[in-house]
Amino acid sequence: MVCLPNIINPLIMLERLYPYVFSNDLAEAQALMGEESGIRCRRTSPSSNMTFCKRQRQANTMPNLQPFVLYASAPFAASANPWKVAFILEELELPYQFEKIHEADKKQQPFLSLNPNGKVPVLIDPNNNNITIWESGAIIDYLIDVYDIQHTLHYASGPEKHLTRCWEHFQMSGQGPYFGQMVWYTTFHHETLPSVIERYGNEIKRFLGVIDAHLGSQGTEYLVGDRVTYADIMFLPYCKGLATIIYPELDTSQWQNYTAWIGRISSRPAIARALKIMDAAVLQHKEYIASVLAQK
Ligand SMILES: N[C@@H](CCC(=O)N[C@@H](CS)C(=O)NCC(=O)O)C(=O)O
């Protein structure tokens, strides 16, 4: 008899995404998994007669996945939030293609039907009924929950799982808005407001100090222990943008732990590959920003 029937059925439908079942009958569990090979089954605990079966996969053995569609800003695809998602897709070796949307089209249909808030990124997963996710943090949670089957970018359990979320939320609420507003007030705002720019500049320095002090006091290579997680990677696009667009005059070398951490994340092969494309887009965006400033 299969337990948890109301959970099992959706699991079977999404078997590619959630390749496991619980059962107290091994043969039935294997039949439900749809194939005999590549399945490992074990008791959920020594005292239980419940069997947990999981299809084994290697890191990049999700065959026949259709490319995800990742919306980014046109014309350069330089803005930071979509790159957080692209880095995670690269790390998980998931296929994707950029779809670019101009600023003027973000706040109207048909884009608003994808994201009611009219911003990028948006991710569409054609492998899961075209589920459409917006807000970069929610998109990354989705990718980690559904596709990081080997736990390469997250802790599956323990305090580390929850500590990682602290950093994820700090990125979303404590880095993104401050770094983003700095660009707005130094570039696009219709008047120059030195006290506002000073405020966001100070918040950026404070942010750098928070990361630097944490890494120093923990003595770890990454924010949660000595293995990279999705949370470390989420910080990278805005950190990279500091030197080019966000706060070019700021010398970040005084935050040594921070600087070494950024170096470690950037040199991961999947990230380095994506960074080349991001850097080229950022350079184009920088030229555009220079032209905006020249007209002010
Ligand atoms: N909290 C959102 C922020 C998204 C965001 O600010 N996106 C920018 C580009 S990086 C955007 O589309 N801005 C257009 C606008 O604000 O109209 C997320 O993390 O997804």
PDBQT file of the ligand as one rigid body, heavy atoms in Angstrom, charges set to zero:
ROOT
HETATM    1  N1  LIG A 301      12.643  42.364  -6.112  1.00  0.00    +0.000 N 
HETATM    2  C1  LIG A 301      12.687  42.193  -7.533  1.00  0.00    +0.000 C 
HETATM    3  C2  LIG A 301      13.372  43.379  -8.165  1.00  0.00    +0.000 C 
HETATM    4  C3  LIG A 301      13.314  43.304  -9.669  1.00  0.00    +0.000 C 
HETATM    5  C4  LIG A 301      13.846  44.558 -10.304  1.00  0.00    +0.000 C 
HETATM    6  O1  LIG A 301      14.026  45.615  -9.676  1.00  0.00    +0.000 OA
HETATM    7  N2  LIG A 301      14.092  44.464 -11.610  1.00  0.00    +0.000 N 
HETATM    8  C5  LIG A 301      14.562  45.596 -12.375  1.00  0.00    +0.000 C 
HETATM    9  C6  LIG A 301      15.750  45.198 -13.234  1.00  0.00    +0.000 C 
HETATM   10  S1  LIG A 301      17.049  44.469 -12.290  1.00  0.00    +0.000 SA
HETATM   11  C7  LIG A 301      13.443  46.062 -13.272  1.00  0.00    +0.000 C 
HETATM   12  O2  LIG A 301      12.831  45.291 -13.999  1.00  0.00    +0.000 OA
HETATM   13  N3  LIG A 301      13.142  47.366 -13.212  1.00  0.00    +0.000 N 
HETATM   14  C8  LIG A 301      12.153  47.957 -14.044  1.00  0.00    +0.000 C 
HETATM   15  C9  LIG A 301      11.234  48.845 -13.302  1.00  0.00    +0.000 C 
HETATM   16  O3  LIG A 301      11.419  49.022 -12.095  1.00  0.00    +0.000 OA
HETATM   17  O4  LIG A 301      10.329  49.372 -13.928  1.00  0.00    +0.000 OA
HETATM   18  C10 LIG A 301      13.428  40.888  -7.857  1.00  0.00    +0.000 C 
HETATM   19  O5  LIG A 301      14.367  40.567  -7.126  1.00  0.00    +0.000 OA
HETATM   20  O6  LIG A 301      13.058  40.192  -8.828  1.00  0.00    +0.000 OA
ENDROOT
TORSDOF 0
